[in-house]
Amino acid sequence: MAAFERGLLQIEAVRLEDYNQYAKPEFEKGKVGEFHQELKTLSEQLLTQKSRYDQHAFLVYQLIDQLNTPILVFNQKNQLAYANGAFTLLYEQPWQMYRHASLKLLGLTKKDNNWQLDADKHHNNQQWQISQSEFIDNAESNLLLVFTNIESALRLSQQNAWQQIIRVMGHEIRNSLTPVSSLAESLVIRSESERDQKALAVISERCHHLQDFISRYSFLSQKLNLNCQQLRVNQFIERLKGLFSGLELQVSASVEWLWADQAFLEQVLINLIKNANEAGADKIAMTINEIKGLHLIQVIDNGHGFANFDNLFVPLFTTKQKGQGIGLSFCRNIIEQHEGSIELINNTDAGVTVSINLPIK
């Protein structure tokens, strides 16, 4: 009976996930000895399985930390137990501020087997698709919610469509314009009529204009090769101010370094400052700060602002008489390839504020 009582104590330890306690067998051989040997083998096997589960859970948490999309982990009580750094995209605060918060407090509800996020609970205008999964950690089932930014996916699809259109248009227009331009130039030489020469010259000139137009947009279908590195902010600012010595450009910075491709980031800011100047702004301010774990670059002007935001980033669309409809689309493409974001809003009084968020590396 003592052998079985010791065995029961070992089984109780196993139930509590303590696999290092072994009952001393009363008899080395026979059925009792075989019983204790089987208990020991079972404990060792369960310890191995637990180690594997713990390792898998550790890898899950490591993977969660590496992803740049919000991922939330809830325990069996449906309380927030863990989240990654991208949590700030949803609630603009570190997840630790919401530790043990309920699903309801976070604005998460499940309807028709689909998770939804209450728009009043987060402070951005992104559209999120929520998918769920489960995994075991410490013998408890954990709920895993993964947030996918549908807006980014839709924009990527739209951008790919524009790139395909531009490639096809460029190919067809070049094939048609080259012989037309060549024929027009040849006929100008042979023609004796001044009127015909002028007409042919116009045709040739418009052909060159269209070819230049297509060349301007051809890079939209190409992936940028960024050379990101640490940029000293003071030197970067001085270079930028030197390009706009004729403008009243006020620049302030509270950070020393930026992680970016200098040439492309300069081009983005040049485009934004030129846009502000063309919009009638006589005062333009640029600030560079660190806010909520990101570098925030803002360009603020007092121009006439935007009348229509719907087509703001649509290639080929412009309201300027001599505009090409490429600047803002180009800017967003560069910033997003820096793993950042760009947002434009009209100021309450006058002008526009452009906010660029860049990751800190």
Contacts in CASP RR format, 6 or more apart in sequence:
PFRMAT RR
TARGET T0000
AUTHOR 0000-0000-0000
METHOD contacts of the structure
MODEL  1
MAAFERGLLQIEAVRLEDYNQYAKPEFEKGKVGEFHQELKTLSEQLLTQK
SRYDQHAFLVYQLIDQLNTPILVFNQKNQLAYANGAFTLLYEQPWQMYRH
ASLKLLGLTKKDNNWQLDADKHHNNQQWQISQSEFIDNAESNLLLVFTNI
ESALRLSQQNAWQQIIRVMGHEIRNSLTPVSSLAESLVIRSESERDQKAL
AVISERCHHLQDFISRYSFLSQKLNLNCQQLRVNQFIERLKGLFSGLELQ
VSASVEWLWADQAFLEQVLINLIKNANEAGADKIAMTINEIKGLHLIQVI
DNGHGFANFDNLFVPLFTTKQKGQGIGLSFCRNIIEQHEGSIELINNTDA
GVTVSINLPIK
2 26 0 8 1.000
3 23 0 8 1.000
3 25 0 8 1.000
3 26 0 8 1.000
3 27 0 8 1.000
3 32 0 8 1.000
3 33 0 8 1.000
3 35 0 8 1.000
3 36 0 8 1.000
4 35 0 8 1.000
6 23 0 8 1.000
6 24 0 8 1.000
6 25 0 8 1.000
6 26 0 8 1.000
6 36 0 8 1.000
7 23 0 8 1.000
7 35 0 8 1.000
7 36 0 8 1.000
7 39 0 8 1.000
9 21 0 8 1.000
9 23 0 8 1.000
10 21 0 8 1.000
10 22 0 8 1.000
10 23 0 8 1.000
10 39 0 8 1.000
10 43 0 8 1.000
11 39 0 8 1.000
13 19 0 8 1.000
13 21 0 8 1.000
14 42 0 8 1.000
14 43 0 8 1.000
14 46 0 8 1.000
17 50 0 8 1.000
17 139 0 8 1.000
19 43 0 8 1.000
19 44 0 8 1.000
19 46 0 8 1.000
19 47 0 8 1.000
19 50 0 8 1.000
20 47 0 8 1.000
21 43 0 8 1.000
22 36 0 8 1.000
22 39 0 8 1.000
22 40 0 8 1.000
22 43 0 8 1.000
23 36 0 8 1.000
23 39 0 8 1.000
25 32 0 8 1.000
25 33 0 8 1.000
25 36 0 8 1.000
25 37 0 8 1.000
26 32 0 8 1.000
27 33 0 8 1.000
53 136 0 8 1.000
53 137 0 8 1.000
56 135 0 8 1.000
57 135 0 8 1.000
57 136 0 8 1.000
57 137 0 8 1.000
57 138 0 8 1.000
60 135 0 8 1.000
60 137 0 8 1.000
60 144 0 8 1.000
61 82 0 8 1.000
64 71 0 8 1.000
64 73 0 8 1.000
64 82 0 8 1.000
64 83 0 8 1.000
64 84 0 8 1.000
65 84 0 8 1.000
65 85 0 8 1.000
67 84 0 8 1.000
67 86 0 8 1.000
68 86 0 8 1.000
68 339 0 8 1.000
69 86 0 8 1.000
69 146 0 8 1.000
69 147 0 8 1.000
69 148 0 8 1.000
69 149 0 8 1.000
70 83 0 8 1.000
70 84 0 8 1.000
70 85 0 8 1.000
70 86 0 8 1.000
70 87 0 8 1.000
70 89 0 8 1.000
70 90 0 8 1.000
70 128 0 8 1.000
70 146 0 8 1.000
70 147 0 8 1.000
71 83 0 8 1.000
71 84 0 8 1.000
71 86 0 8 1.000
71 144 0 8 1.000
71 145 0 8 1.000
71 146 0 8 1.000
71 147 0 8 1.000
72 80 0 8 1.000
72 82 0 8 1.000
72 83 0 8 1.000
72 87 0 8 1.000
72 95 0 8 1.000
72 106 0 8 1.000
72 144 0 8 1.000
72 145 0 8 1.000
72 147 0 8 1.000
73 80 0 8 1.000
73 81 0 8 1.000
73 82 0 8 1.000
73 83 0 8 1.000
73 142 0 8 1.000
73 143 0 8 1.000
73 144 0 8 1.000
73 145 0 8 1.000
74 80 0 8 1.000
74 81 0 8 1.000
74 103 0 8 1.000
74 142 0 8 1.000
74 143 0 8 1.000
74 145 0 8 1.000
75 81 0 8 1.000
75 140 0 8 1.000
75 142 0 8 1.000
75 143 0 8 1.000
76 140 0 8 1.000
76 141 0 8 1.000
76 142 0 8 1.000
78 102 0 8 1.000
78 103 0 8 1.000
78 143 0 8 1.000
79 100 0 8 1.000
79 101 0 8 1.000
79 102 0 8 1.000
80 95 0 8 1.000
80 98 0 8 1.000
80 99 0 8 1.000
80 100 0 8 1.000
80 101 0 8 1.000
80 102 0 8 1.000
80 106 0 8 1.000
81 99 0 8 1.000
81 100 0 8 1.000
81 142 0 8 1.000
82 95 0 8 1.000
83 95 0 8 1.000
83 98 0 8 1.000
84 95 0 8 1.000
85 94 0 8 1.000
85 95 0 8 1.000
86 147 0 8 1.000
87 93 0 8 1.000
87 94 0 8 1.000
87 95 0 8 1.000
87 98 0 8 1.000
88 94 0 8 1.000
88 292 0 8 1.000
88 293 0 8 1.000
89 124 0 8 1.000
89 126 0 8 1.000
89 147 0 8 1.000
89 149 0 8 1.000
90 117 0 8 1.000
90 122 0 8 1.000
90 124 0 8 1.000
90 128 0 8 1.000
90 147 0 8 1.000
91 97 0 8 1.000
91 98 0 8 1.000
91 106 0 8 1.000
91 121 0 8 1.000
91 122 0 8 1.000
91 123 0 8 1.000
92 122 0 8 1.000
92 123 0 8 1.000
92 124 0 8 1.000
92 292 0 8 1.000
93 292 0 8 1.000
98 105 0 8 1.000
98 106 0 8 1.000
103 109 0 8 1.000
106 121 0 8 1.000
107 117 0 8 1.000
107 118 0 8 1.000
107 120 0 8 1.000
107 121 0 8 1.000
108 115 0 8 1.000
108 116 0 8 1.000
108 117 0 8 1.000
108 118 0 8 1.000
108 130 0 8 1.000
108 145 0 8 1.000
109 115 0 8 1.000
109 116 0 8 1.000
109 118 0 8 1.000
110 116 0 8 1.000
114 130 0 8 1.000
115 130 0 8 1.000
115 131 0 8 1.000
115 132 0 8 1.000
115 145 0 8 1.000
116 130 0 8 1.000
117 128 0 8 1.000
117 130 0 8 1.000
117 147 0 8 1.000
126 149 0 8 1.000
126 151 0 8 1.000
126 152 0 8 1.000
127 149 0 8 1.000
127 150 0 8 1.000
127 151 0 8 1.000
128 147 0 8 1.000
128 148 0 8 1.000
128 149 0 8 1.000
128 150 0 8 1.000
129 147 0 8 1.000
129 148 0 8 1.000
129 150 0 8 1.000
130 145 0 8 1.000
130 146 0 8 1.000
130 147 0 8 1.000
130 148 0 8 1.000
131 145 0 8 1.000
131 146 0 8 1.000
131 148 0 8 1.000
132 143 0 8 1.000
132 144 0 8 1.000
132 145 0 8 1.000
132 146 0 8 1.000
133 144 0 8 1.000
133 146 0 8 1.000
134 141 0 8 1.000
134 142 0 8 1.000
134 143 0 8 1.000
134 144 0 8 1.000
135 141 0 8 1.000
135 142 0 8 1.000
135 144 0 8 1.000
136 142 0 8 1.000
159 333 0 8 1.000
162 220 0 8 1.000
162 315 0 8 1.000
163 220 0 8 1.000
163 221 0 8 1.000
164 221 0 8 1.000
166 217 0 8 1.000
166 218 0 8 1.000
166 220 0 8 1.000
166 221 0 8 1.000
166 315 0 8 1.000
167 221 0 8 1.000
169 214 0 8 1.000
170 214 0 8 1.000
170 217 0 8 1.000
170 218 0 8 1.000
173 210 0 8 1.000
173 211 0 8 1.000
173 214 0 8 1.000
174 211 0 8 1.000
174 214 0 8 1.000
177 207 0 8 1.000
177 210 0 8 1.000
177 211 0 8 1.000
178 211 0 8 1.000
180 203 0 8 1.000
180 207 0 8 1.000
181 203 0 8 1.000
181 204 0 8 1.000
181 207 0 8 1.000
181 208 0 8 1.000
181 211 0 8 1.000
184 200 0 8 1.000
184 201 0 8 1.000
184 203 0 8 1.000
184 204 0 8 1.000
184 207 0 8 1.000
185 200 0 8 1.000
185 204 0 8 1.000
187 196 0 8 1.000
187 200 0 8 1.000
188 197 0 8 1.000
188 200 0 8 1.000
188 201 0 8 1.000
188 204 0 8 1.000
191 197 0 8 1.000
191 200 0 8 1.000
213 324 0 8 1.000
216 324 0 8 1.000
216 326 0 8 1.000
217 315 0 8 1.000
217 316 0 8 1.000
217 324 0 8 1.000
217 326 0 8 1.000
220 315 0 8 1.000
220 326 0 8 1.000
220 329 0 8 1.000
220 330 0 8 1.000
220 333 0 8 1.000
224 264 0 8 1.000
224 333 0 8 1.000
224 334 0 8 1.000
224 337 0 8 1.000
226 261 0 8 1.000
226 264 0 8 1.000
226 337 0 8 1.000
226 338 0 8 1.000
227 261 0 8 1.000
227 263 0 8 1.000
228 259 0 8 1.000
228 260 0 8 1.000
228 261 0 8 1.000
228 338 0 8 1.000
228 361 0 8 1.000
229 259 0 8 1.000
229 260 0 8 1.000
229 261 0 8 1.000
229 262 0 8 1.000
230 257 0 8 1.000
230 258 0 8 1.000
230 259 0 8 1.000
231 257 0 8 1.000
231 258 0 8 1.000
231 259 0 8 1.000
231 260 0 8 1.000
231 262 0 8 1.000
231 265 0 8 1.000
232 256 0 8 1.000
232 257 0 8 1.000
233 253 0 8 1.000
233 255 0 8 1.000
233 256 0 8 1.000
233 257 0 8 1.000
233 258 0 8 1.000
233 288 0 8 1.000
234 253 0 8 1.000
234 256 0 8 1.000
236 258 0 8 1.000
236 262 0 8 1.000
236 265 0 8 1.000
236 266 0 8 1.000
237 251 0 8 1.000
237 253 0 8 1.000
237 288 0 8 1.000
239 266 0 8 1.000
240 249 0 8 1.000
240 251 0 8 1.000
240 266 0 8 1.000
240 269 0 8 1.000
240 270 0 8 1.000
240 273 0 8 1.000
240 286 0 8 1.000
241 249 0 8 1.000
241 251 0 8 1.000
243 270 0 8 1.000
244 273 0 8 1.000
247 273 0 8 1.000
247 277 0 8 1.000
247 284 0 8 1.000
248 282 0 8 1.000
248 283 0 8 1.000
248 284 0 8 1.000
249 273 0 8 1.000
249 284 0 8 1.000
249 285 0 8 1.000
249 286 0 8 1.000
250 283 0 8 1.000
250 284 0 8 1.000
250 285 0 8 1.000
250 286 0 8 1.000
251 285 0 8 1.000
251 286 0 8 1.000
251 287 0 8 1.000
251 288 0 8 1.000
252 285 0 8 1.000
252 286 0 8 1.000
252 287 0 8 1.000
252 288 0 8 1.000
253 287 0 8 1.000
253 288 0 8 1.000
253 289 0 8 1.000
254 288 0 8 1.000
254 289 0 8 1.000
254 290 0 8 1.000
255 288 0 8 1.000
255 289 0 8 1.000
255 290 0 8 1.000
255 295 0 8 1.000
258 265 0 8 1.000
258 288 0 8 1.000
258 295 0 8 1.000
258 358 0 8 1.000
259 295 0 8 1.000
259 358 0 8 1.000
259 359 0 8 1.000
259 360 0 8 1.000
259 361 0 8 1.000
260 338 0 8 1.000
260 358 0 8 1.000
261 334 0 8 1.000
261 338 0 8 1.000
264 334 0 8 1.000
264 338 0 8 1.000
265 334 0 8 1.000
265 338 0 8 1.000
267 330 0 8 1.000
267 334 0 8 1.000
268 330 0 8 1.000
268 331 0 8 1.000
268 334 0 8 1.000
268 335 0 8 1.000
268 356 0 8 1.000
269 286 0 8 1.000
269 297 0 8 1.000
269 299 0 8 1.000
271 327 0 8 1.000
271 328 0 8 1.000
271 330 0 8 1.000
271 331 0 8 1.000
272 299 0 8 1.000
272 331 0 8 1.000
272 354 0 8 1.000
273 284 0 8 1.000
273 286 0 8 1.000
273 299 0 8 1.000
275 327 0 8 1.000
275 328 0 8 1.000
276 284 0 8 1.000
276 299 0 8 1.000
276 301 0 8 1.000
276 303 0 8 1.000
276 351 0 8 1.000
276 352 0 8 1.000
277 284 0 8 1.000
278 320 0 8 1.000
279 301 0 8 1.000
279 303 0 8 1.000
279 304 0 8 1.000
279 305 0 8 1.000
279 351 0 8 1.000
279 352 0 8 1.000
280 303 0 8 1.000
280 304 0 8 1.000
281 301 0 8 1.000
281 302 0 8 1.000
281 303 0 8 1.000
281 351 0 8 1.000
282 302 0 8 1.000
282 303 0 8 1.000
283 301 0 8 1.000
283 302 0 8 1.000
284 299 0 8 1.000
284 300 0 8 1.000
284 301 0 8 1.000
285 298 0 8 1.000
285 299 0 8 1.000
285 300 0 8 1.000
285 301 0 8 1.000
286 297 0 8 1.000
286 298 0 8 1.000
286 299 0 8 1.000
286 300 0 8 1.000
287 296 0 8 1.000
287 297 0 8 1.000
287 298 0 8 1.000
287 300 0 8 1.000
288 295 0 8 1.000
288 296 0 8 1.000
288 297 0 8 1.000
289 295 0 8 1.000
289 296 0 8 1.000
290 296 0 8 1.000
290 360 0 8 1.000
293 360 0 8 1.000
294 357 0 8 1.000
294 358 0 8 1.000
294 359 0 8 1.000
294 360 0 8 1.000
295 357 0 8 1.000
295 358 0 8 1.000
295 359 0 8 1.000
295 360 0 8 1.000
296 355 0 8 1.000
296 356 0 8 1.000
296 357 0 8 1.000
297 355 0 8 1.000
297 356 0 8 1.000
297 358 0 8 1.000
298 353 0 8 1.000
298 354 0 8 1.000
298 355 0 8 1.000
298 356 0 8 1.000
299 353 0 8 1.000
299 354 0 8 1.000
299 356 0 8 1.000
300 347 0 8 1.000
300 351 0 8 1.000
300 352 0 8 1.000
300 353 0 8 1.000
300 354 0 8 1.000
301 351 0 8 1.000
301 352 0 8 1.000
302 347 0 8 1.000
302 349 0 8 1.000
302 350 0 8 1.000
302 351 0 8 1.000
303 350 0 8 1.000
303 351 0 8 1.000
303 352 0 8 1.000
304 350 0 8 1.000
304 351 0 8 1.000
305 346 0 8 1.000
305 347 0 8 1.000
305 350 0 8 1.000
305 351 0 8 1.000
305 352 0 8 1.000
306 312 0 8 1.000
306 344 0 8 1.000
306 346 0 8 1.000
306 352 0 8 1.000
307 319 0 8 1.000
308 319 0 8 1.000
309 344 0 8 1.000
311 317 0 8 1.000
312 328 0 8 1.000
312 344 0 8 1.000
313 328 0 8 1.000
313 329 0 8 1.000
313 332 0 8 1.000
314 329 0 8 1.000
315 325 0 8 1.000
315 326 0 8 1.000
315 329 0 8 1.000
316 325 0 8 1.000
316 326 0 8 1.000
317 325 0 8 1.000
318 324 0 8 1.000
318 325 0 8 1.000
328 344 0 8 1.000
331 342 0 8 1.000
332 342 0 8 1.000
335 341 0 8 1.000
335 342 0 8 1.000
335 356 0 8 1.000
335 358 0 8 1.000
336 342 0 8 1.000
338 358 0 8 1.000
338 359 0 8 1.000
339 358 0 8 1.000
339 359 0 8 1.000
340 356 0 8 1.000
340 357 0 8 1.000
340 358 0 8 1.000
340 359 0 8 1.000
341 356 0 8 1.000
341 357 0 8 1.000
342 354 0 8 1.000
342 355 0 8 1.000
342 356 0 8 1.000
342 357 0 8 1.000
343 354 0 8 1.000
343 355 0 8 1.000
344 352 0 8 1.000
344 353 0 8 1.000
344 354 0 8 1.000
344 355 0 8 1.000
345 352 0 8 1.000
345 353 0 8 1.000
345 355 0 8 1.000
346 352 0 8 1.000
347 353 0 8 1.000
END
